[in-house]
Amino acid sequence: MEQKKIRPARRVENIKEYYFSRKLKEVAQLNAEGKDIISLGVGGPDLPPCENAIERLDAVARRPDSHSYQPVSGLPDLRKAYSEWYARWYGVVLDPATEIQPLIGSKEGILIVNLAFLNPGDGVLVPNPGYLTYTSGSELVEAEIFRYDLKEENGWYPDFKELEKMPLDKIKLMWVNYPNMPTGVSATKMLYERLVDFGQRHNIVIVNDNPYSFILHDKPMSILSVDGAKDIAIELNSMSKSHNMAGWRMAMLASNGDFVNWVLKVQSNIESGQFRPMMEAAIEALSCGKEWYDKMNNVYSSRRKLAEQVMEALHCTFDSRQRGLFLWGRIPVSAGSSEEFADRVLYDARVFITPGTVFGSNGEGYVRISLCADEDKFREALKRINDLNI
């Protein structure tokens, strides 16, 4: 008897392998062939966390009582440290006992929020362009995706008139991300107020993903600073970018106690807490003063100047007011598609940059450069591009 072919769940058939997972395999193959590719594509911080955090990690890891399971809700002192961090930098008061939930990275948080709030068939608003995981995370729970446009002519902000035309009675959740990735646009208090008002009027949960607010940014902002925001909004935050702890997977979620409790119900059935030495190290990192952030941003500021030179050498235009870990630029009209342009830079100049279409159809005509490479790499990339006159 012929055996029936085993097929994956629909949720697996409906998503693709993560773009950077797939593309980095190609870059690795090119490097194996001796091509020496300079990667300006991925936003993985290459700077270290603060020394106090590393020392604390080492000290606690050496204790024999540090290696058992930990509560999924995290150490009370960690939640307290997140609360104090929000009060100090964002002016937001959070109850550490009920309004904060630690996460193993905000990417995990995206899926857990989807699981906690969305049933199959529920509608979810996803930005175009936007972080890929907002879409894939929603598809994994079999929600219905409604993409809303972010466009340069509207300052890369949502068009609220267009949002009001959506089937809002079906939509339960909206993903937003400011400071924005990939466009580098910062939020304003007015934008956050309009988003909170939109969510309140239509009973839609607004989830702001906020990992970039300390990168080249004078004043970090939180959507939770808006009056009444906690009733309808959730904010994800991460130490990956703000504290150079990407591989540590230290992040958090903040909202009202009910929302946090729903998230905890899901999360406690998925994982078994974070490693205690990392939680204690994160407490140290969260106490960093302005001078530590300034030192990190001095490095990024120097790299940003070189990134702008790379964009100019590629004949791309950009808004110099961008913030965050990337530089977003419009490619020349004659350059073809974003993907063709990025591949030409990869194969001819041996420099990996990201085509804007990775983030949605409204990314066509743009490319993104990461600041996560040292200055020598940027200078070499600039030389290669200038030598080829791309």
Buried (B, 14 or more C-beta within 10 A) or exposed (E): EEEEEEEEEEEEEEBEEBBBEEBBEEBEEBEEEEEEBBBBBBBBBEEEBBEBBBEBBEEBBEEEEBEEEBBBBBBEEBBBBBBBBBEBBBEBEBBBEBBBBBBBBBBBBBBBBBBBBBEEEBBBBBBBBBBBBBBBBBBBBBBBBBBBBBBBEEEBBBBBEEBEEBEBEEBBBBBBBBBBBBBBBBBEEEBBBBBBBBBBEBEBBBBBBBBBBBBBBEEBBBBBBBEEBBEBBBBBBBBBBBBBBBEBBBBBBBBBEEBBBBBBEBBEEEEEBBBBBBBBBBBBBBBBEEEBBEEBBEBBEBBBEBBBBBBBBBBBEBBEEBBBBBBBBBBEEEBEBBBEBBBBBBEEBBBBBBBBBBBBEBBBBBBBBBBBBEEEBBEBBBEBBBEBEB
